[in-house]
Amino acid sequence: MPFQGPYPNSDEPEKIGVLFTNLGTPDAAETAAVRRYLAEFLWDPRVVEAPRLIWWAVLNGVILNTRPRKSAAAYRKVWTERGSPLLSMTLDQAKALEEALQNRTSEPLMVVPAMRYGTPSIAAGLEKLRLANARKIIVLPAYPQYSASTTASTLDAVSATLRTWRWIPELCFINEYHAQPGYIAALAASIREYWGRHGEPDRLLISFHGIPKDYADKGDPYPNHCCATAHLLSAALGLSADRWKLTFQSRLGKAEWLRPYTDETLVEWGREGLGKVHVICPGFSADCLETLEEIAGENRENFQQAGGGEYHYIPALNDRPDHIQALADLVLNRIGPAPAGSSGSA
């Protein structure tokens, strides 16, 4: 409904709203649901920067007639009783973040989860905050490293909704936290704990989702953010340069993407006969299809079929308490003065 009037629950006390967003997921692990999701996702000009008419023909004439069936089969491998792993974890993270914030500030606030594509939508999340009389909204996309294809697209969706509101709340947008001390510390702690249970690997692969090289050439800071995260993480772990490597995964199409590629690197390591490799994906705040199926599944096969030995995927930070506290720090530092003992902000 365009151009909303005054906040409907004006009798309620004003509060701070946190819109906690992630990429999104199909509503079901079925071809039709995946097709709807991919149509929304891949039509976003932030995701695919191609002439609209040409891309419409490719998307609707080829991709949406072939990819959904294959992707639906992949989703079925990771689907749970609660549905999509990404959605269920995002809901858990939002609940944990709200509890952490309420324990650390007297400010009245609420955290609402939303997805850039699919449901619950960003528009629905913002409307929920509007109805709750949130007069300041802090948008926290769960993307540690900024990219126009993810972070900026989230701001596009927020802006599109707010353009229909007459009474605009104060808005704060957190656009990255790739070097936040609490985030790096949580990553390092998760790896140390995993190594405590499974032993240390010969090499650690630090894999991020890729973007087309052309996007970076045009000025997207994403590869620099990924590089900074990887170096800070390897330093926190005390790893020498020969024990870790930064790579990029999940290519689409024939254009060159950021290199080195994750799958090719693992094949090379397998041919070297490495006995034990661990992989972590710091760009994903929650486990999803790309981590559970592509990294934990497909790339395990790439490595071992090429001659490699043990292969372990180290889970995303998900709803680990130290991860949630790092996210809470980001929000609290936008509410007011940094709290005592805060691990910092982006």
C-alpha positions, 0 to 999 in steps of 0.5 A: 500500500503506497504512502503510508500514514502515521505509524498505526501503533502510535500508543506503543513506545517508540523502539529501535528496529533491526532488519537482519537480512540475508540473500534468500532461498526457495520456499521449497526444494521443488522445481517450480519454487526454485524457478520463482526464486531464481527468476527474482534473484537472477533478474536483479541488475546488481547480480547480473550486469548485462543489457536487460533485453539480451539477459531477459532472453537468456534468462527466460529462454535458457536458464529458467528452463534448465537450471531449476530442476538441477538446483532443486535436486541440490536443495533436496540434499540439504533440506531439513524438517524446518525447510531451507537451512539458510532460512531456519538459521537466519531465523535462529540468528535473529532471535539470538541477536535480539536476546543478546541486544536486550541483555546489553542495552536498555533501549527498547528494540526488536530484530526482524529477519528478512531475505533479499529474494524470496520470503520473508521479504525485506518489504514485509520485514520493514512493514513489521517494524513500521507496525511496531513503531520502530522510529530508527531502523538499523539494517544489518545485511549478513554479508561481512564483505561488501559487494554491490551484488549483495550489500548494495542490492539490499539497500536497493530493496530497502529504498524501494520500500521506503519510497512508498512511506510518507513517514520515514524512520531514521535509517542506519545501514551497516554495509560491511564488517569484514575486519571487525575484531569480534567477527575475526575472533569468532572465525578463529575460535571456530577453527581452533575448536574444530581442530581440537576435535579433528586435528590440524590439516596440512592446509586450510582453504579459505573460500569466498563466493566469487563475483565476475572479475569485471565487477571488481575491475569496475571498483567493487571492493569485494576482493579486497575485503575478502583478502583482508579477512583471510589475512587477518584470520590466518594471522589470528591462527598463526599460520605460515603462508604455505599452510593456507590459501584464499580462493573463490567459488560458485561461478556462473556462466562463461565469463572470468570470475575472481581467481583462484577458483576453489574447485580447481585449487582442490583438484590441484591439491588432490593431485599433490596428494595432500593428506588432509585439507580443511575448508572454511567459508568466512563470507557466509554467516550461515550455512546454505546450499553453497556451503553444504552441497557445493563445498562440503559435497561436490568439492570433497569429491573433486579433491578426493577423486584427484588423489587427496586424502581427508577433507573437512568442511568447517561450518559457518559461524551460524548462531555461535554465541561469539558470532552473535555477540560480534553482530550485537556489537555492530548494532550497539555501536550504531545505537550509541556509544560503544559499550564497555568491553565491545569487540569493535565495529566495522 
